[in-house]
Amino acid sequence: MNDFGDIAVIADQIQNDIRPVTFELLGAARELAGKLNVKVRAIVMGHQLGSIPTTLIHSGADEVYVVDQPELAEYTTLPYRRAAISVIDSFDRVPHIVLCGATTLGRDLAPRIAAHYEVGLTADCTELDIGEYEHKGKADPAKVGMYHNCLYAIRPSFGESLKARIIGPWKNPQMATARTGALIPCKPDTSRTGKIIPVKVDFKPDDFRVKVIETVRKVSSGADLLKAKIIVSGGFGLGGPEGFDTVRDLASIFKESAVGSSRKAVDAGWIPYDHQVGQTGKTVRPEVYIALGISGAIQHRVGMSNSRVIIAVNKDEEAPIFQFAHYGIISDLFEVAPLLKKEFQKSLAAAGAAR
Amino acid sequence: MSDGLKIVVLIKQVPDTSSAAGVNPDGTVDRARAKKMMNPFDKFALQKALESRRDHGGEIVAISMGPPPAIEVLNEALEYGADKGYLLSDRRLAASDTLATAYALFKTIEWIGGVDLVFTGLQTTDGDTAQTGPQIAERMGLAQVTYTETMKITGRTIRASRIIDGGLQHVELQMPALITVANSASKLEYKTFANVYKFKELARDPKALEGRVRAIDLDVIGANAARVGLVGSPTVVGKTWKLGEKGGTCKIFKGDAPAHEAQLLAGALAADGQGMEELLK
């Protein structure tokens, strides 16, 4: 163990439903912790958390700091802010890195924690790494120098078709939020052991300025996108809402599949927003992504380009999607999709894996 | 409050990437040449500000931070019905990250004083961080509601619905507060003739307009220059590179017989060890 602080991951949970980004953050944190030779400390806040702390250990945490108090049963900014800061302050050393999900919770909470500590925070990262950085800019002589073991917070700059590596080694914790679906979780291992450390937080009356009247959660079909192994997505080339019948039909032959969409098709009202993949939709990383009639604009690409295999069908030879797909058919999707279905069914039947 | 609400709405000028101007062939943006527009997310914030004033009276002050030409978005905000605009413009602000930006805007809001409500868009289309709003709230010690879809004000009480992953959270709080508005909230309707006319009349007289849309700098608001710009920003962009320049690896099947192409594709998947049976394990 060296003198760096550890890596803290703030677990993302709503009403004791641990969000997938938590496991992805733990997976990335393990990698980073390996490079720095430090521990992964998870922070989980809520009420009646039950087996959640143990699950976090199985998923990669070395230590889990648990704030389990009735005031935290529902997420509101200020009590969670107080709890997170109290836990971080209770650490034996300032964490080197603090990670949150770029979710409605993480994007609400992380900026407040970063502003409280006056540290940098990089939003919506799709990759995290550790490396060195030499600051040469003379605007602030105090910053010039060579820095090692910096957090590389890597994010797409959507409007500009660029990826940027953001760095802030001057003050710890170096903070980042990461998009759901972008980082890779570790395989859960029930034999993993770790320490569970309860923390009691003293709230202030001011922390309860926002009262939750009601939380309504709907089971969304779009959520399947994040778990699906195969995603079949449709774009503007579908020509209308009925075009999604073709998409659904192809998706139906796979187990663990889901239907995705480009923003244009959502904007046109052909399919609900929770199917949207891309900049303002979801980031997905399925085993196979089949894009039907999707041009592959940058806004879409950033949400799916990490899929293991990308198959594109498009009439337009010039469509940008062919620049990053792995396999492509230049043809009419309505002709090709049923034929692909037949071919895939053959392979499935051959493997005895057909439905 | 008898004299209505004091409402601040934060507005940013961003490059319009839907316009070809300033967009390089590879998709990167030349910010100097790019056409500019009001950050689309801010229009939802402005709409909430207008609704709040419509129902409860008061004054809407639009604030923007940026180079002098950004005054355009404040003029536009006035055309939509905002009462006043302040452009915080100062060379020392260049390269501010979200923390430094939040400090500068916090100092501006503090300088205005007595604010009941601060509205911001959910995020900007050029930065996409959604961080500045909550960071201003932290500096001001304000309660916040992010991802707000609908809200209703009764006296000093705000009831709001905010989006959470897979649902909605209905909350209640007292003013003052900072509200970031989701892009699924009600849209900015249109510039009313009366507002546009009022603005045009105003614009005829530079002095009158100067009284309504004004450029200010760090000295006016009493901000510490060491906390903004490059010096006051804890993060820097270490490196940028173009997104995935890995063209040419796509195996393309093209011909007049879709059945054949489908077969070839399935065959290629299998040959490359990407057969569907593998993928489905």
Chai-1 contact restraints between the chains, C-beta under 6 A:
chainA,res_idxA,chainB,res_idxB,connection_type,confidence,min_distance_angstrom,max_distance_angstrom,comment,restraint_id
A,T77,B,Q144,contact,1.0,0.0,6.0,A-B,restraint_1
A,T103,B,D165,contact,1.0,0.0,6.0,A-B,restraint_2
A,T104,B,Y147,contact,1.0,0.0,6.0,A-B,restraint_3
A,T104,B,I163,contact,1.0,0.0,6.0,A-B,restraint_4
A,T104,B,I164,contact,1.0,0.0,6.0,A-B,restraint_5
A,T104,B,D165,contact,1.0,0.0,6.0,A-B,restraint_6
A,R107,B,A130,contact,1.0,0.0,6.0,A-B,restraint_7
A,D108,B,T146,contact,1.0,0.0,6.0,A-B,restraint_8
A,P111,B,Q131,contact,1.0,0.0,6.0,A-B,restraint_9
A,P111,B,P134,contact,1.0,0.0,6.0,A-B,restraint_10
A,P111,B,Q135,contact,1.0,0.0,6.0,A-B,restraint_11
A,R112,B,P134,contact,1.0,0.0,6.0,A-B,restraint_12
A,R112,B,E138,contact,1.0,0.0,6.0,A-B,restraint_13
A,A115,B,Q135,contact,1.0,0.0,6.0,A-B,restraint_14
A,A115,B,E138,contact,1.0,0.0,6.0,A-B,restraint_15
A,H116,B,E138,contact,1.0,0.0,6.0,A-B,restraint_16
A,V119,B,P234,contact,1.0,0.0,6.0,A-B,restraint_17
A,G120,B,P234,contact,1.0,0.0,6.0,A-B,restraint_18
A,G120,B,T235,contact,1.0,0.0,6.0,A-B,restraint_19
A,A123,B,T129,contact,1.0,0.0,6.0,A-B,restraint_20
A,A123,B,Q131,contact,1.0,0.0,6.0,A-B,restraint_21
A,Y133,B,G238,contact,1.0,0.0,6.0,A-B,restraint_22
A,A139,B,L230,contact,1.0,0.0,6.0,A-B,restraint_23
A,D140,B,L230,contact,1.0,0.0,6.0,A-B,restraint_24
A,D140,B,V231,contact,1.0,0.0,6.0,A-B,restraint_25
A,F158,B,D128,contact,1.0,0.0,6.0,A-B,restraint_26
A,G159,B,T17,contact,1.0,0.0,6.0,A-B,restraint_27
A,G159,B,T125,contact,1.0,0.0,6.0,A-B,restraint_28
A,G159,B,D126,contact,1.0,0.0,6.0,A-B,restraint_29
A,E160,B,T28,contact,1.0,0.0,6.0,A-B,restraint_30
A,E160,B,V29,contact,1.0,0.0,6.0,A-B,restraint_31
A,S161,B,G27,contact,1.0,0.0,6.0,A-B,restraint_32
A,S161,B,T28,contact,1.0,0.0,6.0,A-B,restraint_33
A,S161,B,L243,contact,1.0,0.0,6.0,A-B,restraint_34
A,L162,B,T28,contact,1.0,0.0,6.0,A-B,restraint_35
A,L162,B,T240,contact,1.0,0.0,6.0,A-B,restraint_36
A,K163,B,W241,contact,1.0,0.0,6.0,A-B,restraint_37
A,K163,B,L243,contact,1.0,0.0,6.0,A-B,restraint_38
A,A164,B,V237,contact,1.0,0.0,6.0,A-B,restraint_39
A,A164,B,T240,contact,1.0,0.0,6.0,A-B,restraint_40
A,R165,B,G238,contact,1.0,0.0,6.0,A-B,restraint_41
A,R165,B,K239,contact,1.0,0.0,6.0,A-B,restraint_42
A,I166,B,T235,contact,1.0,0.0,6.0,A-B,restraint_43
A,I166,B,V237,contact,1.0,0.0,6.0,A-B,restraint_44
A,I167,B,V236,contact,1.0,0.0,6.0,A-B,restraint_45
A,I167,B,G238,contact,1.0,0.0,6.0,A-B,restraint_46
A,G168,B,P234,contact,1.0,0.0,6.0,A-B,restraint_47
A,G168,B,T235,contact,1.0,0.0,6.0,A-B,restraint_48
A,K171,B,P234,contact,1.0,0.0,6.0,A-B,restraint_49
A,R209,B,A143,contact,1.0,0.0,6.0,A-B,restraint_50
A,R209,B,L173,contact,1.0,0.0,6.0,A-B,restraint_51
A,V210,B,A143,contact,1.0,0.0,6.0,A-B,restraint_52
A,V210,B,V171,contact,1.0,0.0,6.0,A-B,restraint_53
A,V210,B,L173,contact,1.0,0.0,6.0,A-B,restraint_54
A,K211,B,E172,contact,1.0,0.0,6.0,A-B,restraint_55
A,V212,B,V171,contact,1.0,0.0,6.0,A-B,restraint_56
A,I213,B,H170,contact,1.0,0.0,6.0,A-B,restraint_57
A,I213,B,E172,contact,1.0,0.0,6.0,A-B,restraint_58
A,E214,B,H170,contact,1.0,0.0,6.0,A-B,restraint_59
A,T215,B,Q169,contact,1.0,0.0,6.0,A-B,restraint_60
A,V216,B,G167,contact,1.0,0.0,6.0,A-B,restraint_61
A,V216,B,L168,contact,1.0,0.0,6.0,A-B,restraint_62
A,R217,B,G166,contact,1.0,0.0,6.0,A-B,restraint_63
A,R217,B,G167,contact,1.0,0.0,6.0,A-B,restraint_64
A,K218,B,G167,contact,1.0,0.0,6.0,A-B,restraint_65
A,S220,B,G166,contact,1.0,0.0,6.0,A-B,restraint_66
A,E287,B,L279,contact,1.0,0.0,6.0,A-B,restraint_67
A,V288,B,L279,contact,1.0,0.0,6.0,A-B,restraint_68
A,I298,B,G27,contact,1.0,0.0,6.0,A-B,restraint_69
A,V309,B,Q274,contact,1.0,0.0,6.0,A-B,restraint_70
A,F322,B,C250,contact,1.0,0.0,6.0,A-B,restraint_71
A,Q323,B,G247,contact,1.0,0.0,6.0,A-B,restraint_72
A,F324,B,G244,contact,1.0,0.0,6.0,A-B,restraint_73
A,A325,B,C250,contact,1.0,0.0,6.0,A-B,restraint_74
A,Y327,B,K251,contact,1.0,0.0,6.0,A-B,restraint_75
A,Y327,B,L265,contact,1.0,0.0,6.0,A-B,restraint_76
A,G328,B,C250,contact,1.0,0.0,6.0,A-B,restraint_77
A,G328,B,I252,contact,1.0,0.0,6.0,A-B,restraint_78
A,I329,B,F253,contact,1.0,0.0,6.0,A-B,restraint_79
A,I329,B,E261,contact,1.0,0.0,6.0,A-B,restraint_80
A,I329,B,L265,contact,1.0,0.0,6.0,A-B,restraint_81
A,I330,B,K254,contact,1.0,0.0,6.0,A-B,restraint_82
A,S331,B,P258,contact,1.0,0.0,6.0,A-B,restraint_83
A,E335,B,P258,contact,1.0,0.0,6.0,A-B,restraint_84
A,V336,B,P258,contact,1.0,0.0,6.0,A-B,restraint_85
A,V336,B,A262,contact,1.0,0.0,6.0,A-B,restraint_86
A,L339,B,P258,contact,1.0,0.0,6.0,A-B,restraint_87
A,L339,B,A259,contact,1.0,0.0,6.0,A-B,restraint_88
A,L339,B,A262,contact,1.0,0.0,6.0,A-B,restraint_89
A,L340,B,A262,contact,1.0,0.0,6.0,A-B,restraint_90
A,E343,B,A262,contact,1.0,0.0,6.0,A-B,restraint_91
A,E343,B,Q263,contact,1.0,0.0,6.0,A-B,restraint_92
A,E343,B,A266,contact,1.0,0.0,6.0,A-B,restraint_93
A,F344,B,M276,contact,1.0,0.0,6.0,A-B,restraint_94
A,S347,B,G275,contact,1.0,0.0,6.0,A-B,restraint_95
A,S347,B,M276,contact,1.0,0.0,6.0,A-B,restraint_96
A,S347,B,E277,contact,1.0,0.0,6.0,A-B,restraint_97
A,L348,B,M276,contact,1.0,0.0,6.0,A-B,restraint_98
A,A351,B,E277,contact,1.0,0.0,6.0,A-B,restraint_99
A,A353,B,E277,contact,1.0,0.0,6.0,A-B,restraint_100
A,A353,B,L280,contact,1.0,0.0,6.0,A-B,restraint_101
